Amino acid sequence: MAEKKSSRGATLAGLSLVGAGLAHFVAPQVFEPITKPAFPRDTARHIKTNGTIETALGAGLLFPQTRKLAVLGALGYGAYLGVNAARNR
């Protein structure tokens, strides 16, 4: 039973991350105030890059075969964002 619940949570997280990633392309202006502090130069390119990464990580969470790798990728991505935000304060 725990497997089902975990899979359901991972699926929901994956779909949410895919949706957020694709939203970077549909409405990039929404992400500019969030992205600009961490990536003040060429913010538009970073919005697209972040959208691509989030879409890929979300897709990875959807499939049990790639879920562990996607979680590792998400941890690395979080560190990447955190380091850039701290560096550009």
Secondary structure as UniProt FT lines:
FT   HELIX           2..26
FT   HELIX           28..35
FT   TURN            36..38
FT   HELIX           43..62
FT   HELIX           64..87
//
